[in-house]
Amino acid sequence: SGNQSQKKKWVLEDFEIGRALGKGKFGCVYLAREKKTQFVIALKVIFKNQVQAAKLEHQLRREIEIQAHLRHPNVLKLYGYFHDASRVYLILEYAKMGELYKYLQSHEDKKLPEPEVAQIMKQLASALIYCHAKGVIHRDIKPENIMLDSNGRVKIADFGWSVHAPNSRRDTVCGTLDYLPPEMILNMKHDFLVDNWSLGVLCYELLCGKPPFETKTYEETYYNITHTIYSFPPHVSDLACNLIRKMLVTPAEQRLTLPEVLEHPWIQMHNDS
Ligand SMILES: Cc1cc(Cn2cc(-c3c(Cl)cnc4nc(-c5cn(C)nc5C)[nH]c34)cn2)no1
C-alpha cells in the first residue's frame, strides 16, 4: 500500500538488477525487480560524489521531495528511495516504452500524427494542472523528460529542475498577500506559466519534427525565442497552428492557460481518437 512504500526501509538486496535502461549526468537507470513481489521498477542509481562535486545535493533532495508526493497517472511515480555509502537509489515507475525522445527518433521525419500529438498534449496538460495545483513547476518539459508507457500513455519524469513555486506560500498565507509587491505576485504567476510555454514548444516539435526556434547558433535561437520568430510547415492543420500560436506568447499572463489548452477545439476534436 502507499504508506508501506513510504515507511519501508529499502536496501539494494531487495532488488534483482536487470539491464541498464539509460545513462544520465550523475548515474544510470536500471530495470529492476523487487524480489518479494516480483514488481518491476526502474532503479535510478546516482553517485553521491558526482552530485556533491556539482553542488546539486539540494536539487536532488528537492527532486526526491517533490516527486515522492506527486500522484497522477501522467507523472512517473517515485515509489521510494534509499542510499548507501556512495550512492542514492530512486525506486521509480518503469515506463514500458521508454523515452518519448527515442520514440520520436524512431519515426521517419521525427514527427507524429496529429491525433497522437493531441492525446499526448491532453495528458501533459492534465499532469501539469495537477503539478501546478500542488505548487510544483516542472520547468524542464521536453521530449527527453517524457516517458511512454504502454498504449500511448505518457508520464512526465525527471523533476530534477522542478521547484515549489512561491504560490504555495501565497495560497497558505491569505491576508498578508496585500503586502506583496506586484512584481513578486506577477513572478509567481510567471513562474507557473513557463510550463505552458514549454508545452507549446513540445507540441510544435512533435508535429513538425524539430523545435520552433531551433537554429544553427545559440544567439539566433535566443533572438527567435525573445522575438517569437517561428513558422509552421504546410502540413500542420490550421487548428494545431492556432493552439500553438496561443501558447507561444511572450507576455506570460497572456498565454493560454492549461484548462484552456484542454478546451481548445484541436484537442477536443481528437478526443478518444
Ligand atoms: C541517470 C538517469 C538516466 C535517465 C534517463 N532514463 C530514464 C529511464 C527510464 C525510467 Cl526513469 C523509467 N522507465 C523507463 N523505461 C525505459 C525504457 C523502456 N524501454 C523499452 N526502453 C527504455 C530505455 N527507460 C526508463 C532510463 N533512462 N535519467 O536519469
PDBQT file of the ligand as one rigid body, heavy atoms in Angstrom, charges set to zero:
ROOT
HETATM    1  C1  LIG A 301      20.629   8.729 -14.558  1.00  0.00    +0.000 C 
HETATM    2  C2  LIG A 301      19.466   8.957 -15.441  1.00  0.00    +0.000 A 
HETATM    3  C3  LIG A 301      19.151   8.383 -16.680  1.00  0.00    +0.000 A 
HETATM    4  C4  LIG A 301      17.950   8.971 -17.046  1.00  0.00    +0.000 A 
HETATM    5  C5  LIG A 301      17.174   8.752 -18.287  1.00  0.00    +0.000 C 
HETATM    6  N1  LIG A 301      16.418   7.496 -18.149  1.00  0.00    +0.000 N 
HETATM    7  C6  LIG A 301      15.180   7.305 -17.666  1.00  0.00    +0.000 A 
HETATM    8  C7  LIG A 301      14.891   5.949 -17.809  1.00  0.00    +0.000 A 
HETATM    9  C8  LIG A 301      13.632   5.249 -17.518  1.00  0.00    +0.000 A 
HETATM   10  C9  LIG A 301      12.840   5.485 -16.381  1.00  0.00    +0.000 A 
HETATM   11 CL1  LIG A 301      13.340   6.634 -15.186  1.00  0.00    +0.000 Cl
HETATM   12  C10 LIG A 301      11.636   4.793 -16.196  1.00  0.00    +0.000 A 
HETATM   13  N2  LIG A 301      11.191   3.891 -17.088  1.00  0.00    +0.000 NA
HETATM   14  C11 LIG A 301      11.952   3.640 -18.194  1.00  0.00    +0.000 A 
HETATM   15  N3  LIG A 301      11.717   2.785 -19.198  1.00  0.00    +0.000 NA
HETATM   16  C12 LIG A 301      12.760   2.890 -20.045  1.00  0.00    +0.000 A 
HETATM   17  C13 LIG A 301      12.847   2.110 -21.264  1.00  0.00    +0.000 A 
HETATM   18  C14 LIG A 301      11.920   1.171 -21.665  1.00  0.00    +0.000 A 
HETATM   19  N4  LIG A 301      12.344   0.690 -22.837  1.00  0.00    +0.000 N 
HETATM   20  C15 LIG A 301      11.693  -0.335 -23.654  1.00  0.00    +0.000 C 
HETATM   21  N5  LIG A 301      13.489   1.250 -23.202  1.00  0.00    +0.000 NA
HETATM   22  C16 LIG A 301      13.821   2.137 -22.235  1.00  0.00    +0.000 A 
HETATM   23  C17 LIG A 301      15.039   2.966 -22.297  1.00  0.00    +0.000 C 
HETATM   24  N6  LIG A 301      13.664   3.787 -19.611  1.00  0.00    +0.000 N 
HETATM   25  C18 LIG A 301      13.166   4.279 -18.431  1.00  0.00    +0.000 A 
HETATM   26  C19 LIG A 301      16.016   5.383 -18.418  1.00  0.00    +0.000 A 
HETATM   27  N7  LIG A 301      16.956   6.355 -18.567  1.00  0.00    +0.000 NA
HETATM   28  N8  LIG A 301      17.541   9.780 -16.099  1.00  0.00    +0.000 NA
HETATM   29  O1  LIG A 301      18.471   9.813 -15.141  1.00  0.00    +0.000 OA
ENDROOT
TORSDOF 0
